[in-house]
Amino acid sequence: MILVFVETDADELSQQAFAFAGGLGGDVQALAFDPAEAYAPAAWAQTLVEIAQQRSASAVIASGTDRGNEVLAHVAAKLDQPMAANCTAVTPGDPVSVLRTRWGGSLLEEAQVHGSPLLLTVAPHAVTAQALGALEVVTVTESASELDRVVRVVEQVPAATGGVSLTDADVVVSGGRGVGSAEGFSVIEELAALLGGAVGCSRAVTSAGWRPHSDQVGQTGSKISPEIYIACGISGATQHMAGCKGAKKLLAINPDGEASIFASADYAVIGDLHEVVPAISAEIRKARG
């Protein structure tokens, strides 16, 4: 029996984790917690541990999201077993071999994972999603101690951004340090609106307080996979590229012809974003009459 912890019953990343688990062979059971249950990583992990032991599970799999990695890390600590995060492929055997991303996606590592049960998280967009079908919903049981519930979500405040979600957008227009200021993002926002896309940014921008962290693309921000990613005034640091490497096409706009982002770009414009971006917006409005 292989258990797959899914965060939302039908989200694509959970479907990918389910498909990944199928590569190990055997029966796969998807488990989700009641959406009304407050998120408490240690308590959720304790529940997964108990279910895994009751069913003699050979593996516990989760999506390589912040929540999936956190819960499985707690599972590993409770079971005193190793965990491999952000796996892209798995080969059954004794021991099991996995391929996983390291250093923000800048390299792939082949590793052998020992331990029972096998504990793995799946790198987002590493495999093709597979329909989950009916899910069994489990809730945190009374066996979880109060100590396990010390860390929990007590309130959720939705972001008041509106518009298209950064992680779901087909087009993302992102700005970096080169934008120059919070006010400078007006040209980025204009282009994103014309394209029906979302606004993103680099870590330098959030560190400067120009945009909220929810807009950040990168290793410590959102991992996205739009049809096109338009990077304006972004140098292309490894940490940032880890967040946008899933983009189908990358258009980079930067005045520095030696910027490292150009090595990853499908299209490049060497120029001042404050001139180039408004010009693109003007052409779009002109084409639409």
N, C-alpha and C positions, 0 to 999 in steps of 0.2 A: 504493500500500500504506500502510495506517495501522496503526501498532503500538500496542497497549494493554498497559501494564505493570500486571499484577494481583498483589496481595500474597498472596491466598489463592484457590485455584482456584474456589471457589463462593460467596464472600462477597458480600453484597448490594451493597456499594459498588463492587466490581469489576464486577458486572453493570451497575450504573448507568454506570460509565465506558465500558463496551463499548457500551451503548445510545447514549450521548452521541457516541461516535466515529462511529456510523452516520450521524449527521446531516451529516457531511462528505462522504458518498458514497464509493464505491469499496470495495475489499476491506479487511476489518479482520481483523487477526491478534492474538489475545491471547497474551501471553507471561508466564510465571511462572517464578521461580527455584525450584530444588529446595529444599524445606523444610529439608533437612539442611544446606544451605549457610548459613554464618554471614553475618548481615547486615553488609555493608560498603558504605555508600552510594556512595563514589567508584568502587569496583570494579564494582558493579552498574551504575552509570551508564556506565562504560567499555564494558561488554558491550552495553548498549542502543545506545550510539553506534555500535559496530561493526556490530551487526545492522541498524540504521537505514541505515548507509552501504552495506552489502552489498545490501540490498533496495530501495535508493533510496526509502526511506519518505518520504511527503509530510508525515506528522505522527506525533508520539509523544504519547500520552495516558496519564494516570494519575489515580487517585482523589486528591482533595484532602485526604488524611490527612497526618499528620506524616511518615510514610515516603514516601508518594507525592510530596509537595512537596519533600522533601529530595533524593530520587533525581533528580527532574527538574531541580531547581536545579543539581545537579552536571552533568547532561547539557547544560543550557544553557551552563554555564561552559566545558565542554570543547569545545562547538561554537561558542562565542562568538555565541550567538543569544538573542533575547529569549524570555521565558516568561511566560505569563499564568496566574495561579493562581486557584482557586476560581470557575471559570466555571459559569454556570447555563444558558447557551444559546449556540449558535454558528450563524453564517450564512456559508456558503461564499462565496468571492469573491476578488478580488485588490485589496487585502488582505482577509483573513478578518476578520469582525466578531464580537466576543464580548460577552456580557453577564456581568458577574462581580460578586461581593459584595466590598465593601470596608469597612474600619473595623468589623470584628467583625460584619458583616451589617447594619449600620445604614443602608447605602445601596447602590444598584446602579449600576455604572459601565458605560457603553457604550464599547468600545475597539476599535481596529483593530490587528491583530497582524501584523507583517511578519516576514520571516525564513523560512528553509527548512532543516530541516523545521519545521513548526509544532509548538510545545511548549505543551501545555495541561494543567492539572489541573482536575478536575470537583468542584464543591462537593458535599459529602455531601447526599443526599436531594433533589438539584435536578432529577433526571430519574427516570423510571420504570425499574426494573431490567429487564434482558433476559438470558435464559439464555445462558450462554457456550458450552455444548457442549464439544467436546474442546479441550483446551489443549495448546499446545506448551510443554514445560518446558525452559528453558535454564539453564545454570549459568555461574558466573563462569569465564572462560577464563584460560589461562596468559598471555594477552597483557596482562592487568591487572597493573600493576607492584606491587611491594611497597609503594611509596609510596601507592598507591590502597587498600591494605589496612591502612594504619596505624590508621584508625578502623574498628572492627568490633565486633560483639557477641561477647563471650567467654564470657558466662554469662547465663542467664535464670533469675530467681527468681520463681516465681509468687506472686501476692498471696494471703495466707492469710485472705481475707475470707469465702469461701464464699458460698452463697446465689445470688441472681439478679444477673447482670451489669448494671452501670449502663447500658451502651449498648444492652442487649437488653430491659430491663424495660419492661413495659406501664405500670407505675406507678412513679413516682419521688417520694419524699418528701425534700425538701431543706431544709437549715437554714442560716441565715446568722448574722451577728454577733449578732442578737437572741436566739439560743439561749443565749448567755451563757457557756457553758463546755463542755468535752468531756463532762462528766457530764450536761449538759442534753440531750444527744442521745439519751438513753434514751427519751424520749417520741417522738422522731422514729423511732427504730429500732422501737419498739413498733407504731406505726401502719404503717410499711412492711411489717413482718412480717405484720400482720393482712390487708393488702391484697395480699400476695404480691409486693411490690415491692422496689425497691432504695433505699438511702440515698445522697443526694447532699449537696453543700454548696457554699458560695461560696468565692471566693478568700480572703476575710477569715478564714474558718475555718481553711483550710490554713495561712495565714500565721501564725495564732495557735497552730498545732500541735495543734488539737483533733481534726482528721481527716487521713488521708493524702491526698496529691495525687491518688491514683487515684479518690477520691470527688468531686473537684472538677468542677463543671459550669461551662462558660464558654469564653471565647475562648482562654484558655491551659489549659483542662481538656478535658473530654469534651463532644462535640456529641451531644445526645440527641434522640430523637423518640418519647417514650412516648405512650400514649393519654391519660394525665393526669399533669400535673406539679404537685405540691403544694409551694409555696414558703413556708417558715415563717421569719419574721424576716429576710427578704431584701429589701433596698431596691429592687432592680431596676436596677442599673447596667448600662450598655450592654454592657460586657464579659461580664457574667453572662447577659444576655438572648440574646447571640449563641450561647450554648450550649444554650439550652432553647427557642429560637423554633420548633423543629420539633415541639413538643408539640401534640397535637390539642386539648387543653383545659388551661387553667392556673387553678389555685385558689391565690390569694394570701392569706396570713394575716399581718397586720402591725398593730401598735397605732397606727401613724402613718397617718392617713387620707389624707395628702398624699404618701405614698410613691409613687415613679414606677412601681413594678411594677403598681400598680392600673390603669394606663393600658393594660396588655397583658393583664390578667386577664379570664377568662371569668366567674369567680366570685370574690368578695372577702369576706373576713371581717376587720373591723376589731376587733382585740382581742389580748390577750396569748396568744401561742402556748402558753405553759405552762398555760393554762386551756383554750384551744380544742382543741388537739391531743388531750390526754387525754379530753376530752369526746367527740370524734369516735370515738376508740378504744373508749370505753365504750359508745357507741351501736351500734357495729359488733358488739361482743361480745353486747350485749343482743339485737340482731336475729338473731343466730345461735343464741341460746338458751344 
